[in-house]
Amino acid sequence: MPLEAGLLEILACPACHSPLDDRSAADSPELVCTGKDCGLAYPVRDGIPVLLVDEARRPA
């Protein structure tokens, strides 16, 4: 279930404040930080982004 475009425009990575890339159409929906030094992936649960650094997946 993709996020609304207007919502995605105002969301930012809580760690570095970079824009987020919506990958919520995948098997494990998430928002991925586009920052070059960050790259954290935040889960989307029941259509709600969980923008907590402690919940984010670190880049591989």
PQR file of N, CA, C, O and H, with PARSE charges and radii, in Angstrom:
ATOM      1  N   MET A   1       0.846  -1.171   0.000 -0.4000 1.5000
ATOM      2  CA  MET A   1       0.000   0.000   0.000 -0.0000 2.0000
ATOM      3  C   MET A   1       0.892   1.235   0.000  0.5500 1.7000
ATOM      4  O   MET A   1       1.450   1.571   1.044 -0.5500 1.4000
ATOM      5  N   PRO A   2       1.047   1.912  -1.111 -0.5600 1.5000
ATOM      6  CA  PRO A   2       1.926   3.084  -1.183  0.2800 2.0000
ATOM      7  C   PRO A   2       1.388   4.249  -0.344  0.5500 1.7000
ATOM      8  O   PRO A   2       0.180   4.405  -0.166 -0.5500 1.4000
ATOM      9  N   LEU A   3       2.299   5.040   0.151 -0.4000 1.5000
ATOM     10  CA  LEU A   3       1.930   6.216   0.935 -0.0000 2.0000
ATOM     11  C   LEU A   3       1.436   7.324   0.023  0.5500 1.7000
ATOM     12  O   LEU A   3       1.779   7.369  -1.158 -0.5500 1.4000
ATOM     13  H   LEU A   3       3.280   4.914   0.006  0.4000 1.0000
ATOM     14  N   GLU A   4       0.638   8.209   0.570 -0.4000 1.5000
ATOM     15  CA  GLU A   4       0.162   9.347  -0.201 -0.0000 2.0000
ATOM     16  C   GLU A   4       1.344  10.235  -0.587  0.5500 1.7000
ATOM     17  O   GLU A   4       2.265  10.427   0.207 -0.5500 1.4000
ATOM     18  H   GLU A   4       0.359   8.174   1.530  0.4000 1.0000
ATOM     19  N   ALA A   5       1.318  10.772  -1.797 -0.4000 1.5000
ATOM     20  CA  ALA A   5       2.421  11.604  -2.299 -0.0000 2.0000
ATOM     21  C   ALA A   5       2.626  12.831  -1.416  0.5500 1.7000
ATOM     22  O   ALA A   5       3.767  13.216  -1.162 -0.5500 1.4000
ATOM     23  H   ALA A   5       0.571  10.616  -2.443  0.4000 1.0000
ATOM     24  N   GLY A   6       1.563  13.443  -0.949 -0.4000 1.5000
ATOM     25  CA  GLY A   6       1.682  14.626  -0.099 -0.0000 2.0000
ATOM     26  C   GLY A   6       2.362  14.320   1.220  0.5500 1.7000
ATOM     27  O   GLY A   6       3.123  15.140   1.735 -0.5500 1.4000
ATOM     28  H   GLY A   6       0.636  13.130  -1.155  0.4000 1.0000
ATOM     29  N   LEU A   7       2.093  13.138   1.774 -0.4000 1.5000
ATOM     30  CA  LEU A   7       2.722  12.738   3.027 -0.0000 2.0000
ATOM     31  C   LEU A   7       4.215  12.509   2.825  0.5500 1.7000
ATOM     32  O   LEU A   7       5.034  12.932   3.641 -0.5500 1.4000
ATOM     33  H   LEU A   7       1.476  12.472   1.356  0.4000 1.0000
ATOM     34  N   LEU A   8       4.555  11.843   1.742 -0.4000 1.5000
ATOM     35  CA  LEU A   8       5.969  11.558   1.475 -0.0000 2.0000
ATOM     36  C   LEU A   8       6.787  12.830   1.280  0.5500 1.7000
ATOM     37  O   LEU A   8       7.973  12.859   1.608 -0.5500 1.4000
ATOM     38  H   LEU A   8       3.890  11.500   1.079  0.4000 1.0000
ATOM     39  N   GLU A   9       6.168  13.876   0.752 -0.4000 1.5000
ATOM     40  CA  GLU A   9       6.872  15.143   0.531 -0.0000 2.0000
ATOM     41  C   GLU A   9       7.278  15.820   1.839  0.5500 1.7000
ATOM     42  O   GLU A   9       8.286  16.526   1.872 -0.5500 1.4000
ATOM     43  H   GLU A   9       5.204  13.852   0.485  0.4000 1.0000
ATOM     44  N   ILE A  10       6.519  15.620   2.913 -0.4000 1.5000
ATOM     45  CA  ILE A  10       6.833  16.309   4.171 -0.0000 2.0000
ATOM     46  C   ILE A  10       7.645  15.445   5.131  0.5500 1.7000
ATOM     47  O   ILE A  10       8.181  15.954   6.116 -0.5500 1.4000
ATOM     48  H   ILE A  10       5.701  15.046   2.886  0.4000 1.0000
ATOM     49  N   LEU A  11       7.741  14.145   4.856 -0.4000 1.5000
ATOM     50  CA  LEU A  11       8.524  13.266   5.736 -0.0000 2.0000
ATOM     51  C   LEU A  11      10.010  13.383   5.411  0.5500 1.7000
ATOM     52  O   LEU A  11      10.404  13.575   4.260 -0.5500 1.4000
ATOM     53  H   LEU A  11       7.306  13.732   4.056  0.4000 1.0000
ATOM     54  N   ALA A  12      10.821  13.263   6.458 -0.4000 1.5000
ATOM     55  CA  ALA A  12      12.277  13.288   6.297 -0.0000 2.0000
ATOM     56  C   ALA A  12      12.892  12.320   7.290  0.5500 1.7000
ATOM     57  O   ALA A  12      12.274  11.966   8.294 -0.5500 1.4000
ATOM     58  H   ALA A  12      10.502  13.107   7.393  0.4000 1.0000
ATOM     59  N   CYS A  13      14.093  11.904   7.005 -0.4000 1.5000
ATOM     60  CA  CYS A  13      14.829  11.018   7.895 -0.0000 2.0000
ATOM     61  C   CYS A  13      15.059  11.733   9.234  0.5500 1.7000
ATOM     62  O   CYS A  13      15.588  12.844   9.250 -0.5500 1.4000
ATOM     63  H   CYS A  13      14.595  12.192   6.189  0.4000 1.0000
ATOM     64  N   PRO A  14      14.673  11.118  10.347 -0.5600 1.5000
ATOM     65  CA  PRO A  14      14.886  11.767  11.641  0.2800 2.0000
ATOM     66  C   PRO A  14      16.363  11.868  12.032  0.5500 1.7000
ATOM     67  O   PRO A  14      16.726  12.687  12.876 -0.5500 1.4000
ATOM     68  N   ALA A  15      17.208  11.044  11.424 -0.4000 1.5000
ATOM     69  CA  ALA A  15      18.631  11.054  11.770 -0.0000 2.0000
ATOM     70  C   ALA A  15      19.397  12.156  11.046  0.5500 1.7000
ATOM     71  O   ALA A  15      20.220  12.839  11.655 -0.5500 1.4000
ATOM     72  H   ALA A  15      16.913  10.379  10.738  0.4000 1.0000
ATOM     73  N   CYS A  16      19.128  12.339   9.727 -0.4000 1.5000
ATOM     74  CA  CYS A  16      19.933  13.290   8.948 -0.0000 2.0000
ATOM     75  C   CYS A  16      19.091  14.325   8.190  0.5500 1.7000
ATOM     76  O   CYS A  16      19.639  15.228   7.558 -0.5500 1.4000
ATOM     77  H   CYS A  16      18.459  11.784   9.233  0.4000 1.0000
ATOM     78  N   HIS A  17      17.766  14.195   8.252 -0.4000 1.5000
ATOM     79  CA  HIS A  17      16.824  15.138   7.635 -0.0000 2.0000
ATOM     80  C   HIS A  17      16.813  15.106   6.104  0.5500 1.7000
ATOM     81  O   HIS A  17      16.349  16.057   5.475 -0.5500 1.4000
ATOM     82  H   HIS A  17      17.320  13.461   8.765  0.4000 1.0000
ATOM     83  N   SER A  18      17.312  14.036   5.503 -0.4000 1.5000
ATOM     84  CA  SER A  18      17.257  13.859   4.043 -0.0000 2.0000
ATOM     85  C   SER A  18      15.885  13.322   3.640  0.5500 1.7000
ATOM     86  O   SER A  18      15.177  12.761   4.476 -0.5500 1.4000
ATOM     87  H   SER A  18      17.689  13.264   6.015  0.4000 1.0000
ATOM     88  N   PRO A  19      15.497  13.485   2.370 -0.5600 1.5000
ATOM     89  CA  PRO A  19      14.227  12.914   1.896  0.2800 2.0000
ATOM     90  C   PRO A  19      14.237  11.391   1.994  0.5500 1.7000
ATOM     91  O   PRO A  19      15.294  10.765   2.069 -0.5500 1.4000
ATOM     92  N   LEU A  20      13.042  10.811   1.991 -0.4000 1.5000
ATOM     93  CA  LEU A  20      12.893   9.361   2.077 -0.0000 2.0000
ATOM     94  C   LEU A  20      12.361   8.809   0.764  0.5500 1.7000
ATOM     95  O   LEU A  20      11.541   9.446   0.103 -0.5500 1.4000
ATOM     96  H   LEU A  20      12.183  11.319   1.930  0.4000 1.0000
ATOM     97  N   ASP A  21      12.833   7.613   0.383 -0.4000 1.5000
ATOM     98  CA  ASP A  21      12.391   6.920  -0.825 -0.0000 2.0000
ATOM     99  C   ASP A  21      11.361   5.879  -0.418  0.5500 1.7000
ATOM    100  O   ASP A  21      11.630   5.047   0.448 -0.5500 1.4000
ATOM    101  H   ASP A  21      13.499   7.096   0.920  0.4000 1.0000
ATOM    102  N   ASP A  22      10.182   5.917  -1.034 -0.4000 1.5000
ATOM    103  CA  ASP A  22       9.088   5.014  -0.689 -0.0000 2.0000
ATOM    104  C   ASP A  22       9.303   3.653  -1.343  0.5500 1.7000
ATOM    105  O   ASP A  22       9.301   3.532  -2.569 -0.5500 1.4000
ATOM    106  H   ASP A  22       9.963   6.594  -1.737  0.4000 1.0000
ATOM    107  N   ARG A  23       9.485   2.651  -0.524 -0.4000 1.5000
ATOM    108  CA  ARG A  23       9.586   1.268  -1.008 -0.0000 2.0000
ATOM    109  C   ARG A  23       8.523   0.423  -0.323  0.5500 1.7000
ATOM    110  O   ARG A  23       8.765  -0.728   0.041 -0.5500 1.4000
ATOM    111  H   ARG A  23       9.487   2.749   0.471  0.4000 1.0000
ATOM    112  N   SER A  24       7.345   1.008  -0.153 -0.4000 1.5000
ATOM    113  CA  SER A  24       6.275   0.336   0.570 -0.0000 2.0000
ATOM    114  C   SER A  24       5.539  -0.699  -0.279  0.5500 1.7000
ATOM    115  O   SER A  24       4.713  -1.443   0.250 -0.5500 1.4000
ATOM    116  H   SER A  24       7.148   1.943  -0.449  0.4000 1.0000
ATOM    117  N   ALA A  25       5.817  -0.763  -1.574 -0.4000 1.5000
ATOM    118  CA  ALA A  25       5.174  -1.758  -2.431 -0.0000 2.0000
ATOM    119  C   ALA A  25       5.884  -3.114  -2.355  0.5500 1.7000
ATOM    120  O   ALA A  25       5.375  -4.097  -2.893 -0.5500 1.4000
ATOM    121  H   ALA A  25       6.488  -0.158  -2.004  0.4000 1.0000
ATOM    122  N   ALA A  26       7.016  -3.187  -1.715 -0.4000 1.5000
ATOM    123  CA  ALA A  26       7.789  -4.434  -1.617 -0.0000 2.0000
ATOM    124  C   ALA A  26       7.172  -5.369  -0.577  0.5500 1.7000
ATOM    125  O   ALA A  26       6.210  -5.013   0.102 -0.5500 1.4000
ATOM    126  H   ALA A  26       7.430  -2.388  -1.278  0.4000 1.0000
ATOM    127  N   ASP A  27       7.747  -6.581  -0.465 -0.4000 1.5000
ATOM    128  CA  ASP A  27       7.261  -7.554   0.524 -0.0000 2.0000
ATOM    129  C   ASP A  27       7.396  -7.029   1.941  0.5500 1.7000
ATOM    130  O   ASP A  27       6.513  -7.242   2.772 -0.5500 1.4000
ATOM    131  H   ASP A  27       8.529  -6.870  -1.018  0.4000 1.0000
ATOM    132  N   SER A  28       8.498  -6.343   2.225 -0.4000 1.5000
ATOM    133  CA  SER A  28       8.690  -5.724   3.545 -0.0000 2.0000
ATOM    134  C   SER A  28       8.707  -4.212   3.336  0.5500 1.7000
ATOM    135  O   SER A  28       9.761  -3.639   3.060 -0.5500 1.4000
ATOM    136  H   SER A  28       9.216  -6.169   1.550  0.4000 1.0000
ATOM    137  N   PRO A  29       7.546  -3.557   3.465 -0.5600 1.5000
ATOM    138  CA  PRO A  29       7.446  -2.118   3.169  0.2800 2.0000
ATOM    139  C   PRO A  29       8.337  -1.280   4.082  0.5500 1.7000
ATOM    140  O   PRO A  29       8.417  -1.510   5.288 -0.5500 1.4000
ATOM    141  N   GLU A  30       9.004  -0.302   3.469 -0.4000 1.5000
ATOM    142  CA  GLU A  30       9.892   0.568   4.232 -0.0000 2.0000
ATOM    143  C   GLU A  30      10.131   1.871   3.485  0.5500 1.7000
ATOM    144  O   GLU A  30       9.902   1.970   2.279 -0.5500 1.4000
ATOM    145  H   GLU A  30       8.939  -0.115   2.489  0.4000 1.0000
ATOM    146  N   LEU A  31      10.596   2.863   4.227 -0.4000 1.5000
ATOM    147  CA  LEU A  31      11.031   4.139   3.673 -0.0000 2.0000
ATOM    148  C   LEU A  31      12.536   4.198   3.867  0.5500 1.7000
ATOM    149  O   LEU A  31      13.027   4.039   4.984 -0.5500 1.4000
ATOM    150  H   LEU A  31      10.782   2.782   5.206  0.4000 1.0000
ATOM    151  N   VAL A  32      13.268   4.427   2.786 -0.4000 1.5000
ATOM    152  CA  VAL A  32      14.719   4.405   2.836 -0.0000 2.0000
ATOM    153  C   VAL A  32      15.259   5.820   2.687  0.5500 1.7000
ATOM    154  O   VAL A  32      14.856   6.555   1.786 -0.5500 1.4000
ATOM    155  H   VAL A  32      12.869   4.556   1.878  0.4000 1.0000
ATOM    156  N   CYS A  33      16.167   6.194   3.569 -0.4000 1.5000
ATOM    157  CA  CYS A  33      16.789   7.516   3.543 -0.0000 2.0000
ATOM    158  C   CYS A  33      17.657   7.648   2.295  0.5500 1.7000
ATOM    159  O   CYS A  33      18.387   6.722   1.938 -0.5500 1.4000
ATOM    160  H   CYS A  33      16.494   5.597   4.302  0.4000 1.0000
ATOM    161  N   THR A  34      17.576   8.793   1.639 -0.4000 1.5000
ATOM    162  CA  THR A  34      18.369   9.027   0.434 -0.0000 2.0000
ATOM    163  C   THR A  34      19.701   9.719   0.742  0.5500 1.7000
ATOM    164  O   THR A  34      20.470  10.007  -0.175 -0.5500 1.4000
ATOM    165  H   THR A  34      16.984   9.545   1.929  0.4000 1.0000
ATOM    166  N   GLY A  35      19.978   9.986   2.007 -0.4000 1.5000
ATOM    167  CA  GLY A  35      21.243  10.611   2.391 -0.0000 2.0000
ATOM    168  C   GLY A  35      22.421   9.693   2.093  0.5500 1.7000
ATOM    169  O   GLY A  35      22.357   8.492   2.356 -0.5500 1.4000
ATOM    170  H   GLY A  35      19.353   9.753   2.752  0.4000 1.0000
ATOM    171  N   LYS A  36      23.492  10.252   1.548 -0.4000 1.5000
ATOM    172  CA  LYS A  36      24.651   9.448   1.143 -0.0000 2.0000
ATOM    173  C   LYS A  36      25.344   8.775   2.322  0.5500 1.7000
ATOM    174  O   LYS A  36      25.841   7.657   2.180 -0.5500 1.4000
ATOM    175  H   LYS A  36      23.544  11.227   1.335  0.4000 1.0000
ATOM    176  N   ASP A  37      25.388   9.414   3.459 -0.4000 1.5000
ATOM    177  CA  ASP A  37      26.080   8.851   4.613 -0.0000 2.0000
ATOM    178  C   ASP A  37      25.147   8.122   5.570  0.5500 1.7000
ATOM    179  O   ASP A  37      25.615   7.524   6.539 -0.5500 1.4000
ATOM    180  H   ASP A  37      24.984  10.322   3.575  0.4000 1.0000
ATOM    181  N   CYS A  38      23.857   8.155   5.327 -0.4000 1.5000
ATOM    182  CA  CYS A  38      22.878   7.593   6.260 -0.0000 2.0000
ATOM    183  C   CYS A  38      22.338   6.265   5.724  0.5500 1.7000
ATOM    184  O   CYS A  38      22.845   5.202   6.082 -0.5500 1.4000
ATOM    185  H   CYS A  38      23.478   8.641   4.539  0.4000 1.0000
ATOM    186  N   GLY A  39      21.322   6.320   4.876 -0.4000 1.5000
ATOM    187  CA  GLY A  39      20.763   5.126   4.251 -0.0000 2.0000
ATOM    188  C   GLY A  39      19.901   4.258   5.149  0.5500 1.7000
ATOM    189  O   GLY A  39      19.636   3.108   4.799 -0.5500 1.4000
ATOM    190  H   GLY A  39      20.910   7.183   4.585  0.4000 1.0000
ATOM    191  N   LEU A  40      19.448   4.763   6.299 -0.4000 1.5000
ATOM    192  CA  LEU A  40      18.604   3.969   7.177 -0.0000 2.0000
ATOM    193  C   LEU A  40      17.287   3.630   6.496  0.5500 1.7000
ATOM    194  O   LEU A  40      16.767   4.421   5.709 -0.5500 1.4000
ATOM    195  H   LEU A  40      19.663   5.697   6.583  0.4000 1.0000
ATOM    196  N   ALA A  41      16.747   2.449   6.799 -0.4000 1.5000
ATOM    197  CA  ALA A  41      15.472   2.006   6.243 -0.0000 2.0000
ATOM    198  C   ALA A  41      14.461   1.896   7.383  0.5500 1.7000
ATOM    199  O   ALA A  41      14.645   1.111   8.314 -0.5500 1.4000
ATOM    200  H   ALA A  41      17.169   1.806   7.439  0.4000 1.0000
ATOM    201  N   TYR A  42      13.398   2.685   7.301 -0.4000 1.5000
ATOM    202  CA  TYR A  42      12.380   2.735   8.349 -0.0000 2.0000
ATOM    203  C   TYR A  42      11.191   1.867   7.942  0.5500 1.7000
ATOM    204  O   TYR A  42      10.715   1.973   6.812 -0.5500 1.4000
ATOM    205  H   TYR A  42      13.249   3.322   6.545  0.4000 1.0000
ATOM    206  N   PRO A  43      10.707   1.014   8.837 -0.5600 1.5000
ATOM    207  CA  PRO A  43       9.580   0.135   8.484  0.2800 2.0000
ATOM    208  C   PRO A  43       8.273   0.906   8.340  0.5500 1.7000
ATOM    209  O   PRO A  43       8.084   1.968   8.935 -0.5500 1.4000
ATOM    210  N   VAL A  44       7.382   0.342   7.536 -0.4000 1.5000
ATOM    211  CA  VAL A  44       6.016   0.852   7.405 -0.0000 2.0000
ATOM    212  C   VAL A  44       5.111  -0.281   7.885  0.5500 1.7000
ATOM    213  O   VAL A  44       5.074  -1.352   7.278 -0.5500 1.4000
ATOM    214  H   VAL A  44       7.536  -0.520   7.053  0.4000 1.0000
ATOM    215  N   ARG A  45       4.379  -0.040   8.983 -0.4000 1.5000
ATOM    216  CA  ARG A  45       3.516  -1.073   9.563 -0.0000 2.0000
ATOM    217  C   ARG A  45       2.063  -0.633   9.450  0.5500 1.7000
ATOM    218  O   ARG A  45       1.688   0.436   9.932 -0.5500 1.4000
ATOM    219  H   ARG A  45       4.409   0.830   9.475  0.4000 1.0000
ATOM    220  N   ASP A  46       1.261  -1.456   8.816 -0.4000 1.5000
ATOM    221  CA  ASP A  46      -0.163  -1.158   8.607 -0.0000 2.0000
ATOM    222  C   ASP A  46      -0.360   0.195   7.942  0.5500 1.7000
ATOM    223  O   ASP A  46      -1.304   0.915   8.269 -0.5500 1.4000
ATOM    224  H   ASP A  46       1.566  -2.324   8.424  0.4000 1.0000
ATOM    225  N   GLY A  47       0.527   0.550   7.004 -0.4000 1.5000
ATOM    226  CA  GLY A  47       0.427   1.798   6.270 -0.0000 2.0000
ATOM    227  C   GLY A  47       0.937   3.011   7.024  0.5500 1.7000
ATOM    228  O   GLY A  47       0.797   4.138   6.548 -0.5500 1.4000
ATOM    229  H   GLY A  47       1.293  -0.035   6.739  0.4000 1.0000
ATOM    230  N   ILE A  48       1.532   2.797   8.203 -0.4000 1.5000
ATOM    231  CA  ILE A  48       2.024   3.901   9.026 -0.0000 2.0000
ATOM    232  C   ILE A  48       3.547   3.814   9.120  0.5500 1.7000
ATOM    233  O   ILE A  48       4.069   2.803   9.589 -0.5500 1.4000
ATOM    234  H   ILE A  48       1.646   1.881   8.589  0.4000 1.0000
ATOM    235  N   PRO A  49       4.279   4.855   8.683 -0.5600 1.5000
ATOM    236  CA  PRO A  49       5.741   4.835   8.793  0.2800 2.0000
ATOM    237  C   PRO A  49       6.173   4.947  10.250  0.5500 1.7000
ATOM    238  O   PRO A  49       5.666   5.776  11.005 -0.5500 1.4000
ATOM    239  N   VAL A  50       7.119   4.095  10.625 -0.4000 1.5000
ATOM    240  CA  VAL A  50       7.676   4.122  11.977 -0.0000 2.0000
ATOM    241  C   VAL A  50       9.036   4.822  11.878  0.5500 1.7000
ATOM    242  O   VAL A  50      10.052   4.187  11.597 -0.5500 1.4000
ATOM    243  H   VAL A  50       7.531   3.421  10.012  0.4000 1.0000
ATOM    244  N   LEU A  51       9.040   6.130  12.113 -0.4000 1.5000
ATOM    245  CA  LEU A  51      10.251   6.933  11.917 -0.0000 2.0000
ATOM    246  C   LEU A  51      11.025   7.073  13.231  0.5500 1.7000
ATOM    247  O   LEU A  51      11.243   8.178  13.730 -0.5500 1.4000
ATOM    248  H   LEU A  51       8.215   6.646  12.341  0.4000 1.0000
ATOM    249  N   LEU A  52      11.429   5.939  13.770 -0.4000 1.5000
ATOM    250  CA  LEU A  52      12.250   5.894  14.972 -0.0000 2.0000
ATOM    251  C   LEU A  52      13.605   5.303  14.592  0.5500 1.7000
ATOM    252  O   LEU A  52      13.676   4.230  13.993 -0.5500 1.4000
ATOM    253  H   LEU A  52      11.252   5.042  13.365  0.4000 1.0000
ATOM    254  N   VAL A  53      14.665   5.999  14.939 -0.4000 1.5000
ATOM    255  CA  VAL A  53      16.009   5.538  14.587 -0.0000 2.0000
ATOM    256  C   VAL A  53      16.274   4.160  15.190  0.5500 1.7000
ATOM    257  O   VAL A  53      16.949   3.336  14.574 -0.5500 1.4000
ATOM    258  H   VAL A  53      14.608   6.871  15.426  0.4000 1.0000
ATOM    259  N   ASP A  54      15.751   3.904  16.390 -0.4000 1.5000
ATOM    260  CA  ASP A  54      15.951   2.600  17.035 -0.0000 2.0000
ATOM    261  C   ASP A  54      15.265   1.457  16.291  0.5500 1.7000
ATOM    262  O   ASP A  54      15.677   0.304  16.419 -0.5500 1.4000
ATOM    263  H   ASP A  54      15.203   4.573  16.891  0.4000 1.0000
ATOM    264  N   GLU A  55      14.223   1.763  15.515 -0.4000 1.5000
ATOM    265  CA  GLU A  55      13.489   0.753  14.744 -0.0000 2.0000
ATOM    266  C   GLU A  55      14.042   0.584  13.322  0.5500 1.7000
ATOM    267  O   GLU A  55      13.670  -0.360  12.624 -0.5500 1.4000
ATOM    268  H   GLU A  55      13.889   2.700  15.410  0.4000 1.0000
ATOM    269  N   ALA A  56      14.908   1.470  12.900 -0.4000 1.5000
ATOM    270  CA  ALA A  56      15.408   1.467  11.521 -0.0000 2.0000
ATOM    271  C   ALA A  56      16.413   0.340  11.293  0.5500 1.7000
ATOM    272  O   ALA A  56      17.139  -0.079  12.194 -0.5500 1.4000
ATOM    273  H   ALA A  56      15.211   2.236  13.467  0.4000 1.0000
ATOM    274  N   ARG A  57      16.421  -0.130  10.045 -0.4000 1.5000
ATOM    275  CA  ARG A  57      17.391  -1.150   9.619 -0.0000 2.0000
ATOM    276  C   ARG A  57      18.612  -0.424   9.085  0.5500 1.7000
ATOM    277  O   ARG A  57      18.495   0.505   8.286 -0.5500 1.4000
ATOM    278  H   ARG A  57      15.831   0.210   9.312  0.4000 1.0000
ATOM    279  N   ARG A  58      19.763  -0.846   9.522 -0.4000 1.5000
ATOM    280  CA  ARG A  58      21.028  -0.248   9.061 -0.0000 2.0000
ATOM    281  C   ARG A  58      21.338  -0.731   7.643  0.5500 1.7000
ATOM    282  O   ARG A  58      20.987  -1.857   7.292 -0.5500 1.4000
ATOM    283  H   ARG A  58      19.858  -1.600  10.171  0.4000 1.0000
ATOM    284  N   PRO A  59      21.987   0.098   6.825 -0.5600 1.5000
ATOM    285  CA  PRO A  59      22.332  -0.353   5.467  0.2800 2.0000
ATOM    286  C   PRO A  59      23.326  -1.502   5.513  0.5500 1.7000
ATOM    287  O   PRO A  59      24.156  -1.596   6.417 -0.5500 1.4000
ATOM    288  N   ALA A  60      23.222  -2.368   4.522 -0.4000 1.5000
ATOM    289  CA  ALA A  60      24.104  -3.541   4.465 -0.0000 2.0000
ATOM    290  C   ALA A  60      25.499  -3.188   4.033  0.5500 1.7000
ATOM    291  O   ALA A  60      26.356  -4.067   3.937 -0.5500 1.4000
ATOM    292  H   ALA A  60      22.548  -2.292   3.787  0.4000 1.0000
TER
END
